[in-house]
């Protein structure tokens, strides 16, 4: 080692000169150092191959520069949603099982960076987008959610509300009263939150027309917003287009007589506090034999309406007054408990307790659904093969308490005296 160090010290002055001179040899070209002359593994393999195969390797080495664009196109083709699957921008309905044999419904608009928050945990929207409706997904906490598209009546019950909506059970009866066909022109007074407007829009179709009057600006804006949100979500998730046939008008119907002179109405629906004030304005534009359906909250309002028709001698005949009530039932398989002395049949439902805070959440609705955990009760093979499983049927402990009175008025032509 000492001799080697001595040789290095002795050669140091000359090596600096020689290095400077050796970098430029006699031919004038700079000499490459060892680390500069090292070859990549691909170059080493290419030098060992015949010229034709080496050229093919060179072409493959240059190909990845254009490959990312092709890979992105392939990824886009793979990531393209299947027909009928959830897409960003449309509405999704999540059902969460909970106690007392009920389900919690959550409505959300899908977005790539959003998260669905539920009592059962969080579920990113990206896990929903691209899936087919009707699938069960698990949240971060392990709870299961049933994902599907909402129907129109579910959207109406879960959408933001300003005024009390007309419930779907009552809207269905009103549509039957008015006997609306595609292509009809219908007048609605009291847009509210837009529930009636959506059902009327679907009933009259693309060739029909709906005129919706509202006196309050906040209700007017909310009805337009709910209607617009449903149309945009429908166009994303469905092939056909939702008709754009509703004209929302911010005006008092009692001052709209001049606007309705040039319009022939096939039907009229009144959903307002004092519908008798609108009858003198709308009856000249309603066709002979047309129906005016009135949505009233109590029977006292019905009496006031009929008294106003009688006193003002308006050309309307009251055909019927109905109250629509629905009664929900629970039909579930019973669970059998075998004892030595007797056999006892019990229902699968838990002890009935009143659900609290039913009306505090606007975007949530409870609905009775069967439990899955108790369906798999242990029955003997002999009972399953020789006997049918008993069922328990009884009214659900939670019933819809909303009620309204629907009055059907038909316009007639008085006899000439």
C-alpha positions as CSV (number, residue, x, y, z in Angstrom):
1,X,0.0,0.0,0.0
2,X,2.8,2.4,0.9
3,X,4.6,1.8,-2.4
4,X,1.3,2.3,-4.3
5,X,0.7,5.6,-2.6
6,X,4.3,6.7,-3.4
7,X,3.8,5.9,-7.0
8,X,0.5,7.9,-7.1
9,X,2.2,10.9,-5.5
10,X,5.1,10.7,-8.0
11,X,2.7,10.4,-11.0
12,X,0.3,13.1,-9.9
13,X,1.8,16.1,-11.9
14,X,2.3,14.1,-15.0
15,X,-1.1,12.5,-14.8
16,X,-2.9,15.8,-14.8
17,X,-1.1,16.8,-17.9
18,X,-1.5,13.4,-19.5
19,X,-5.2,13.4,-18.7
20,X,-5.6,16.7,-20.3
21,X,-3.6,15.6,-23.3
22,X,-5.1,12.1,-23.4
23,X,-8.6,13.4,-23.7
24,X,-7.7,14.8,-27.1
25,X,-5.8,12.1,-29.1
26,X,-4.0,12.7,-32.4
27,X,-7.2,12.3,-34.5
28,X,-8.8,15.3,-32.7
29,X,-11.8,13.4,-31.4
30,X,-12.4,13.5,-27.6
31,X,-12.0,10.1,-25.9
32,X,-15.0,8.9,-23.9
33,X,-14.4,7.9,-20.3
34,X,-15.4,4.5,-19.0
35,X,-18.6,5.6,-17.4
36,X,-19.5,7.5,-20.5
37,X,-18.9,4.4,-22.7
38,X,-21.1,2.1,-20.7
39,X,-24.1,0.7,-22.6
40,X,-27.6,0.2,-21.5
41,X,-28.9,-3.5,-21.3
42,X,-31.0,-2.9,-24.4
43,X,-28.0,-1.6,-26.4
44,X,-25.9,-4.6,-25.3
45,X,-28.6,-7.0,-26.5
46,X,-29.1,-5.2,-29.7
47,X,-25.3,-5.4,-30.6
48,X,-25.4,-9.1,-30.1
49,X,-28.4,-9.6,-32.5
50,X,-28.3,-9.7,-36.3
51,X,-29.0,-6.3,-38.0
52,X,-32.6,-7.2,-38.9
53,X,-33.5,-8.2,-35.4
54,X,-31.6,-5.3,-33.9
55,X,-33.8,-2.9,-36.1
56,X,-36.9,-4.6,-34.8
57,X,-35.7,-4.1,-31.2
58,X,-35.0,-0.4,-31.9
59,X,-38.5,0.0,-33.3
60,X,-40.0,-1.6,-30.1
61,X,-37.9,0.8,-28.0
62,X,-39.3,3.8,-29.8
63,X,-42.9,2.6,-29.7
64,X,-43.6,3.5,-26.1
65,X,-43.4,7.2,-26.9
66,X,-46.8,6.9,-28.7
67,X,-48.1,4.1,-26.6
68,X,-49.6,6.3,-23.7
69,X,-52.2,7.8,-26.1
70,X,-53.3,4.3,-27.2
71,X,-53.3,3.1,-23.6
72,X,-55.5,6.1,-22.6
73,X,-57.9,5.3,-25.4
74,X,-58.0,1.7,-24.3
75,X,-58.6,2.8,-20.7
76,X,-61.4,5.0,-21.8
77,X,-63.0,2.1,-23.7
78,X,-62.7,-0.1,-20.7
79,X,-63.9,2.6,-18.3
80,X,-67.0,3.3,-20.5
81,X,-70.1,2.6,-18.4
82,X,-72.2,-0.4,-19.3
83,X,-75.7,0.4,-20.7
84,X,-78.0,0.9,-17.7
85,X,-75.3,1.4,-15.1
86,X,-75.0,4.4,-12.8
87,X,-73.4,7.5,-14.2
88,X,-72.1,10.7,-12.7
89,X,-74.8,13.3,-12.4
90,X,-77.8,11.1,-12.0
91,X,-79.8,10.3,-8.9
92,X,-79.3,7.2,-6.8
93,X,-81.4,5.8,-3.9
94,X,-79.7,3.9,-1.1
95,X,-81.7,1.8,1.3
96,X,-80.3,1.1,4.8
97,X,-81.8,-1.7,7.0
98,X,-82.4,-0.7,10.6
99,X,-84.3,-1.7,13.6
100,X,-88.1,-2.2,14.0
101,X,-88.3,-3.9,10.6
102,X,-87.9,-0.7,8.7
103,X,-85.5,0.8,6.1
104,X,-83.9,4.2,5.8
105,X,-83.9,5.8,2.3
106,X,-81.3,8.3,1.2
107,X,-81.3,10.2,-2.1
108,X,-78.1,11.5,-3.6
109,X,-76.8,12.9,-6.8
110,X,-73.7,11.0,-7.9
111,X,-70.4,12.8,-8.3
112,X,-66.9,11.4,-8.8
113,X,-65.4,13.0,-5.7
114,X,-68.4,12.9,-3.3
115,X,-69.2,10.5,-0.5
116,X,-72.6,9.1,0.6
117,X,-73.0,9.5,4.3
118,X,-75.4,7.0,6.0
119,X,-75.9,5.7,9.6
120,X,-74.2,2.6,8.4
121,X,-71.0,4.3,7.3
122,X,-69.5,6.1,4.4
123,X,-69.6,5.0,0.7
124,X,-67.7,6.9,-2.0
125,X,-69.7,7.7,-5.1
126,X,-66.9,6.3,-7.2
127,X,-67.8,2.9,-5.9
128,X,-71.4,3.4,-7.1
129,X,-70.7,4.9,-10.5
130,X,-70.4,2.1,-13.2
131,X,-72.4,-0.4,-11.1
132,X,-75.8,-1.7,-12.2
133,X,-78.9,-0.7,-10.1
134,X,-80.2,-3.3,-7.7
135,X,-76.8,-4.3,-6.3
136,X,-75.8,-4.4,-2.6
137,X,-72.6,-2.6,-1.6
138,X,-70.8,-2.4,1.7
139,X,-69.9,0.9,3.4
140,X,-66.5,1.5,5.1
141,X,-68.1,0.3,8.4
142,X,-69.2,-3.0,6.7
143,X,-72.9,-2.2,6.6
144,X,-74.9,-3.2,3.4
145,X,-76.7,-0.7,1.2
146,X,-79.1,-1.5,-1.6
147,X,-78.5,0.9,-4.5
148,X,-81.1,1.6,-7.2
149,X,-82.6,4.4,-9.2
150,X,-85.5,6.3,-7.5
151,X,-89.0,6.3,-9.0
152,X,-90.9,9.5,-9.5
153,X,-93.0,9.1,-6.4
154,X,-89.9,8.4,-4.3
155,X,-88.1,11.5,-5.7
156,X,-91.2,13.6,-4.9
157,X,-91.2,12.4,-1.2
158,X,-87.4,12.8,-0.8
159,X,-86.7,16.0,-2.7
160,X,-86.3,19.4,-1.0
161,X,-89.6,20.9,0.0
162,X,-90.7,24.4,0.7
163,X,-94.5,23.9,0.8
164,X,-96.4,20.8,1.7
165,X,-96.5,18.6,-1.3
166,X,-99.4,16.7,-2.8
167,X,-98.6,13.1,-2.0
168,X,-98.3,10.6,-4.8
169,X,-101.4,8.6,-3.7
170,X,-103.5,11.8,-4.0
171,X,-101.8,12.8,-7.3
172,X,-102.7,9.5,-8.8
173,X,-106.4,9.9,-7.9
174,X,-106.3,13.5,-9.3
175,X,-104.9,12.3,-12.6
176,X,-107.7,9.7,-12.9
177,X,-110.3,12.3,-12.1
178,X,-109.1,14.7,-14.9
179,X,-108.6,11.8,-17.4
180,X,-105.5,13.5,-18.9
181,X,-104.1,12.2,-22.2
182,X,-100.8,12.9,-24.0
183,X,-101.1,16.2,-25.8
184,X,-103.5,17.9,-23.4
185,X,-103.1,21.4,-22.0
186,X,-103.4,21.5,-18.2
187,X,-103.5,24.5,-15.8
188,X,-102.0,24.1,-12.3
189,X,-102.4,26.7,-9.6
190,X,-100.0,26.4,-6.7
191,X,-96.6,25.1,-7.9
192,X,-95.4,24.4,-4.4
193,X,-92.4,22.2,-4.5
194,X,-93.1,20.9,-8.0
195,X,-94.5,17.5,-7.2
196,X,-97.8,17.9,-9.1
197,X,-95.9,19.5,-12.0
198,X,-93.7,16.5,-12.5
199,X,-96.6,14.1,-12.6
200,X,-98.5,16.3,-15.0
201,X,-95.5,16.7,-17.2
202,X,-95.2,12.9,-17.6
203,X,-99.0,12.6,-18.2
204,X,-99.3,15.1,-21.0
205,X,-96.1,14.0,-22.8
206,X,-93.9,15.8,-25.3
207,X,-96.9,17.2,-27.2
208,X,-98.7,18.4,-24.1
209,X,-98.3,21.6,-22.1
210,X,-98.5,22.4,-18.4
211,X,-99.1,26.0,-17.1
212,X,-98.1,26.2,-13.4
213,X,-98.9,29.4,-11.5
214,X,-97.4,30.3,-8.2
215,X,-97.7,33.5,-6.2
216,X,-94.7,33.0,-3.9
217,X,-91.3,33.5,-5.4
218,X,-89.5,31.0,-3.1
219,X,-91.9,28.3,-3.9
220,X,-91.7,29.2,-7.6
221,X,-87.9,28.9,-7.6
222,X,-87.9,25.7,-5.7
223,X,-90.4,24.1,-8.0
224,X,-88.3,25.0,-11.1
225,X,-85.2,23.7,-9.4
226,X,-86.7,20.3,-8.5
227,X,-88.2,19.9,-11.9
228,X,-84.8,20.8,-13.6
229,X,-82.9,18.4,-11.4
230,X,-85.2,15.5,-12.2
231,X,-85.0,16.1,-15.9
232,X,-81.2,16.3,-16.0
233,X,-80.9,13.1,-13.9
234,X,-83.4,11.3,-16.1
235,X,-81.6,12.2,-19.4
236,X,-78.3,10.8,-18.0
237,X,-79.7,7.5,-16.8
238,X,-82.3,6.8,-19.5
239,X,-82.3,6.6,-23.3
240,X,-85.4,8.7,-23.8
241,X,-85.7,12.4,-22.9
242,X,-88.0,13.7,-20.2
243,X,-90.4,16.2,-21.8
244,X,-89.7,19.9,-21.3
245,X,-93.3,21.0,-21.2
246,X,-93.9,22.8,-18.0
247,X,-94.0,26.6,-17.9
248,X,-93.6,28.0,-14.4
249,X,-95.3,31.4,-14.0
250,X,-94.7,33.7,-11.0
251,X,-98.1,35.4,-10.9
252,X,-101.4,35.4,-8.9
253,X,-103.9,33.3,-10.8
254,X,-106.7,35.8,-9.9
255,X,-105.0,38.4,-12.1
256,X,-104.2,36.1,-15.0
257,X,-107.6,36.3,-16.8
258,X,-106.1,38.2,-19.7
259,X,-103.3,35.6,-20.1
260,X,-105.8,32.7,-20.3
261,X,-108.1,34.2,-23.0
262,X,-106.2,32.7,-25.9
263,X,-105.7,29.3,-24.2
264,X,-108.1,26.3,-24.3
265,X,-107.6,24.1,-21.2
266,X,-108.4,20.4,-21.2
267,X,-108.2,20.2,-17.4
268,X,-107.5,22.3,-14.4
269,X,-106.0,21.3,-11.0
270,X,-106.2,23.7,-8.1
271,X,-103.9,23.3,-5.1
272,X,-104.2,26.5,-3.2
273,X,-105.6,27.9,0.1
274,X,-108.7,29.5,-1.5
275,X,-109.5,27.7,-4.8
276,X,-112.9,29.4,-5.0
277,X,-111.1,32.7,-5.9
278,X,-109.6,31.0,-9.0
279,X,-112.7,29.4,-10.4
280,X,-114.2,32.7,-12.0
281,X,-110.9,33.2,-13.8
282,X,-110.2,29.7,-15.1
283,X,-113.7,28.5,-16.0
284,X,-114.0,30.6,-19.3
285,X,-110.8,28.9,-20.7
286,X,-111.8,25.4,-19.6
287,X,-113.4,23.4,-22.4
288,X,-117.0,22.2,-22.1
289,X,-117.1,19.0,-20.2
290,X,-113.6,19.5,-18.8
291,X,-112.7,18.6,-15.2
292,X,-111.5,20.9,-12.5
293,X,-109.9,18.8,-9.7
294,X,-109.4,20.6,-6.4
295,X,-107.0,19.4,-3.7
296,X,-108.2,20.5,-0.2
297,X,-106.7,19.8,3.2
298,X,-110.0,19.6,5.2
299,X,-113.7,19.2,4.7
300,X,-114.4,22.8,5.8
301,X,-112.6,24.0,2.7
302,X,-114.8,21.7,0.6
303,X,-117.9,23.3,2.1
304,X,-116.7,26.8,1.4
305,X,-115.8,25.8,-2.2
306,X,-119.3,24.4,-2.9
307,X,-121.0,27.4,-1.3
308,X,-119.0,29.8,-3.5
309,X,-120.0,27.8,-6.6
310,X,-123.7,27.9,-5.6
311,X,-123.7,31.6,-4.7
312,X,-121.8,32.8,-7.8
313,X,-123.8,30.4,-10.0
314,X,-120.6,29.1,-11.6
315,X,-121.1,26.4,-14.4
316,X,-119.6,23.5,-12.3
317,X,-121.2,20.3,-11.2
318,X,-119.7,18.5,-8.2
319,X,-119.4,14.8,-9.2
320,X,-117.6,13.3,-6.3
321,X,-115.6,14.1,-3.2
322,X,-113.1,11.4,-2.0
323,X,-110.5,10.9,0.6
324,X,-107.6,8.6,-0.4
325,X,-106.2,6.5,2.4
326,X,-103.6,3.8,2.2
327,X,-103.0,1.0,4.8
328,X,-99.7,-0.7,4.8
329,X,-99.5,-4.3,5.8
330,X,-96.6,-6.5,7.1
331,X,-96.5,-10.1,5.8
332,X,-93.6,-12.1,7.1
333,X,-92.7,-15.8,7.6
334,X,-93.1,-16.8,11.3
335,X,-90.3,-18.4,13.3
336,X,-91.0,-21.6,15.1
337,X,-89.8,-22.4,18.6
338,X,-90.1,-26.1,19.5
339,X,-90.8,-27.0,23.1
340,X,-91.4,-30.4,24.8
341,X,-94.9,-29.5,25.8
342,X,-96.1,-27.1,23.1
343,X,-95.2,-25.3,20.0
344,X,-95.3,-21.5,19.9
345,X,-95.5,-19.4,16.8
346,X,-94.1,-15.8,17.0
347,X,-93.8,-13.1,14.4
348,X,-90.4,-12.1,13.2
349,X,-90.8,-8.4,14.0
350,X,-89.3,-6.9,17.1
351,X,-91.4,-5.4,19.8
352,X,-93.3,-2.5,18.3
353,X,-92.0,0.8,19.5
354,X,-92.9,4.2,18.1
355,X,-90.4,5.6,15.7
356,X,-89.1,8.9,16.8
357,X,-88.3,11.9,14.7
358,X,-90.4,10.6,11.7
359,X,-91.2,14.0,10.3
360,X,-88.0,15.8,11.2
361,X,-86.0,14.5,8.2
362,X,-87.2,15.7,4.8
363,X,-84.9,13.6,2.7
364,X,-85.6,10.3,4.5
365,X,-88.6,8.1,4.4
366,X,-89.3,4.9,6.4
367,X,-90.8,2.0,4.8
368,X,-91.5,-1.5,6.1
369,X,-89.3,-4.2,4.7
370,X,-88.7,-7.8,5.7
371,X,-85.7,-8.6,7.9
372,X,-83.1,-10.9,6.5
373,X,-81.5,-12.1,9.7
374,X,-84.5,-13.9,11.0
375,X,-85.5,-15.5,7.7
376,X,-83.0,-18.3,8.3
377,X,-84.6,-19.7,11.4
378,X,-83.6,-23.3,12.0
379,X,-86.5,-25.5,11.0
380,X,-86.2,-29.2,10.9
381,X,-86.0,-30.9,7.6
382,X,-89.2,-32.7,8.2
383,X,-91.1,-29.5,8.7
384,X,-89.6,-28.0,5.6
385,X,-90.5,-31.0,3.5
386,X,-93.9,-32.0,4.9
387,X,-95.3,-28.6,6.1
388,X,-95.4,-25.1,4.6
389,X,-93.8,-22.3,6.5
390,X,-96.5,-20.3,8.5
391,X,-96.9,-16.6,7.8
392,X,-98.0,-13.7,10.1
393,X,-100.0,-10.9,8.3
394,X,-101.1,-7.8,10.1
395,X,-101.1,-4.0,9.6
396,X,-97.8,-2.3,9.9
397,X,-97.1,-0.4,13.1
398,X,-96.2,2.7,11.0
399,X,-99.0,4.2,8.8
400,X,-99.1,7.3,6.7
401,X,-101.2,9.8,8.6
402,X,-101.5,12.3,5.7
403,X,-105.0,12.8,4.4
404,X,-106.6,15.2,1.9
405,X,-110.0,15.7,0.2
406,X,-110.2,15.6,-3.6
407,X,-113.1,17.3,-5.2
408,X,-114.1,16.6,-8.9
409,X,-115.9,19.5,-10.6
410,X,-117.1,19.2,-14.2
411,X,-117.9,22.2,-16.3
412,X,-121.3,22.1,-18.0
413,X,-123.3,24.4,-20.3
414,X,-126.4,25.9,-18.6
415,X,-129.8,25.5,-20.2
416,X,-131.0,28.5,-22.2
417,X,-134.1,30.0,-20.6
